[in-house]
Amino acid sequence: MNAQESTSTRPYLIRALHEWCSDNGFTPYLAVRVDDSVQVPREYVKDGEIVLNVGMDATSGLQLGNDFIEFKARFGGKPRDIMVPVGRVIAIYARENGQGMAFPPPVDMLSGVGAALAPVPRGPGDAAAPQEESVVQLVPAEPPADDGNEPPPRPTSPASGAARPALKRVK
């Protein structure tokens, strides 16, 4: 089997980081690029993305498979079935410190196949340019102040200018 035929490392890395978060008492969050293949409550999707708490306390029946991530969770007190293709996961990170890993966007998003799958620019001048296929690691730029009222950290683009975790390319 050559590199072209091998399976993706993404599901293995997601499982590993989920386990790392759980072992260290952190809350694992998934950032997901939403399209028609993703089954999530659409009212919680913002800018084509949704951040999901995939901690054991927030989910029921969590299955981190090679093709799909499936679980049941409550949104606004209402139980929902969630199903996310692994290829739509763009990051997994710990809520408490932002450490984790970001993934390149799906190949179909880079090639511009279908308008519904095209990346959504985050701001003026933030063009969705094709990126080299690699894995990036989220590294906190500064320790977060945890006052309990702050929303969870999210991976952001450099164009947003927010003090968020910085991306470090891992080759």
N, C-alpha and C positions, 0 to 999 in steps of 0.2 A: 504494500500500500504506500503510495507516495503522498506528498504533502497536499496535492489537489484532492485526493480521495479520502483523506483522514477526516474524522469528525471534528466539529468545532470545539474549541477549548472553553467557549463562553459558558455552557451549562456547568462544567466542572469548576470553573472559577467562581461562578455564582454560588454553588453549593459550599465551596471552601470558605468564601467570605461570610456566608450566612452562618456557618458553623463557628467561625472565628468571632463574629459578633455575639452569638449566643454564649459561647464559652467565656467571653470576657464581660458579660452582663450588659452589652450594648444592644440597642434596638436596630435590627437590620431594615433598611428602607431600600425599595427598588424604584428607580426612575424609569418610566416606560414611555416610549414613543407610541402614541395611540393611532391606530388605523382601524379598518373594518374587521381585521382578524383578532383584535384585542377585545375581550369581553370584560368591561369595567363599567361602573356607573358613569355615564357620559356627563352628568351634571357636575362631576368633580374633576373633569378634564380641563386643564388650563393651557392655552397656547400649544395644543396638540400633545401635551404630556400629562402624566399623572404620577404622583409619588405614592407608593403603597407601603404601609407598615407590614412587613412579613415576619414579624416576631411571633414566637409561639403563643404569647398572650393575646395577640390580636387576630390570629387566624385559627381556623379549624380545618383539619384534613389537609394540611399543607403538603403538596407533592412538588418537589423541585426536580422535574424530569429533564431529559435531554432535549425534548422538543417543546414542552409546555410547562409553565408554572401554574398550578391549579390550587385553589383553596376557597374556603368560605370566610366571609368577613362581614362585619356590620358597618354600614354607612348611615349615619344619622339614626341609629337604632334599628335599621331595617337590614335583615340578613340578605347577602348577595353572593352569588357564585361568581368567582373571578377566574379567568383563564387568559394567560398571557403567553404568546409564543416567545420562546427564549430569545429569538433574534430581534425582538422588539425592545428588549431590556437595554437601556443605554447606560445604566450605572447601578451599582449596589454599594451602599455605604452605611456607616454607623451614624445614627441621628445625633448622638451625644458629642462626637468629635469630628464628624465629616470624613473620617478615614475610610477608604474603600477603593473602588476601581470603576472607571468609566470605560465604555466600549465604543468603538467606532459605530457610526450609524449603519443600519442595514444596507446591504449592497444595492437593493432596489431603490433606496432613497438617494444614493449617490449617482445612480445612472439617470435619474429623473423619469423613471418609468411610472407613469400614472400621476396625475396631479394630487390625488389624495395621499400619496406616499411621499411627496416632496417635503423636504425639511422646511420648517416654519422659521423664517428669520426672527431673531429676538429683538432686533432694534435696527435703526437706520444704519446702513452700511454693513450690516452683518450678513453678507452673502453666504449662501450654503454652497461652499466649494467642496469638491471631492477631497477626501483625506486619505492618507496612506493607511492601509490596513494594519493597525497595531493596537496594543492595549495600553491604556494610560492609567496611572494610579492617582487617586485623590490624596493630596497631602494638605493638612490644615495650614493656612497662611498665618493664623494666629489663634490662640486658645479661645473658644467660644465662651461667652458669659451666659451661664445657665440660670436664668431667673424664673424659669418655669412658664413664662408667658410668650417666649420667643418662638416663632414658627421653626420647624426643623430645617437644618441647612440643606440646600439643594445645589447640585453642580450647576454652574452657570457659565455662560460664555464670557470671554474677556471683554466683549463689547458692553456688557451690562455695568461694569465698573464697580460692582459690589465687592465688599471684603468677604470673600468666600474661599473655600478650599482651592488651592492652586493645583493644576494638573501637572504631573510629572510623567513623561513618556518612559515606558519600560520596554526595552528591546530584548 
